[in-house]
Amino acid sequence: MATTDAVGAPPAVKSDLEDKKASAQQQIDPYNVAGEVDEQGNIKAIDYDRLIQEFGVQPLTEEHLRRFETVTGKKAHRLMRRKLFFSHRDFDKILDAYEQHGTFMLYTGRGPSSGSMHLGHTVPFLFTKELQEMFDVPLVIMMTDDEKYLYTRNKTEGHQKAGVAPEDFLDFAHENVKDILALGFDPMKTFIYTDYEYLGGHFYRNASEFESLVTFNQAAGAFGFGNSTNIGLIAYGAKQCVAAFPSSYPDLFGLKDYRGPDYPPEAKRRHKTLASIPTLIPCAIDQEPYFRILRDRCERMTDPHPKTSLILSKFLTALQGPGGKMSASDPNSAIFMSDTSSQIKNKINKHAFSGGRESLEEHRKLGGNPDVDVAFTYLSYFLEDDEELEDLAKRYRSGELLTGEMKQRCIAELQKFVTDFQERRKKVTDEVMREYMRPRKLEFGGNPSPTKP
Ligand code: TYM
């Protein structure tokens, strides 16, 4: 199986997005992540403050961190402390619900566009894993093999790309499931599924109802779809949205689903008690357009659901600098979880954008800029020790620490992270994977079926 990307570079919906490609504006959506291009043609760093305004999300503040630490009794994750998870919608409400009922559902996902994930993809999963441990809550992970198939067909329509079939993406999904499980999720509290294998029953009925609530114009507005977009991709978003409803997964809460002829009568209708369990979605901000559509419709479902809460991260930048995200379609922009230690070393040394000065002399005199330095940026995601990170930034700014030294520290940290990951990945057999993918009652804290407050 190929371990490099099968999908290729964005945009997803070529013919419909061509105009936007020429624009110099910053563009962030599930299919495009690019900073503004200035008049000289340089890509600028993504402006996250502007995104907060444009998307209408809230910034994550010190107060949220304090409240989080009070509610959980634990120190916030480094990604939150450093505001790499920088914004949210109704994060406060999830904390309120947790205090009241002791539970909520976590939901996140991955679009399996290739057989190996890159370092950026691990960010929301590392964070989600820690939230799951802290809160002792159920987690569902959706693998959107259908989305990536439809997306690829949309791009290659008319190009006769051979050998692209749904099964290819199902294979990628299985490889990616193993990657995700190697990050160490609790088997008692985690359900992971691919759309091609799982969708049906209550999930599909939620999806149908949700599809009926979204017009073509609304989907086109959110994702840039046009007349030549395939209808599968247009409808797909409903599935990513209703995956946030606990009522899409009755089995996980010990209730019956409706699949096949011998269903019990009580499983025929959706289970109303599940509608009141709130959901929190951790992801990078590119996925927010889906969940904006979701939030506007949660309360319009037959069994209304509390508006889904979101906690949103920045993008782990491409090796080339802060104007784009690490992308699987450009192998030199990304470090893959399948890379060897020497590949990691070469990629950082060769491609990682430096915030250092032109000459050693200048660097010593004027100091470097860690804020745009890719090696430092990666350390801010993966180095646990706050003091060391601060010390690295300080010494870089003063000119004491050189680019080569910063890169060396980054290489050592990433090599350790990726090698440890690869060791754990070897232990995720098909059998282990299938256990996580079996619809079954999950074990978690709090009241599993809270009644409506
Ligand atoms: P996908 O496969 O594009 O991305 C998987 C997750 O990784 C985040 N992400 C990143 N985070 C930090 N730095 C990066 N460079 C980076 N690139 C990607 C994404 O935001 C996402 O959280 N349609 C989705 C799959 C999906 C999903 C979900 C994602 C289905 N349901 C619910 C999040 C939450 C997709 O293609 O993700």
Residues whose N, C-alpha, C, O or C-beta is under 5 A from the ligand:
A	BS01	TYM	Y107 T108 G109 R110 G111 G120 H121 V123 P124 M142 T144 Q240 P282 C283 A284 I285 D286 Q287 K314 F315 L316 K325 M326
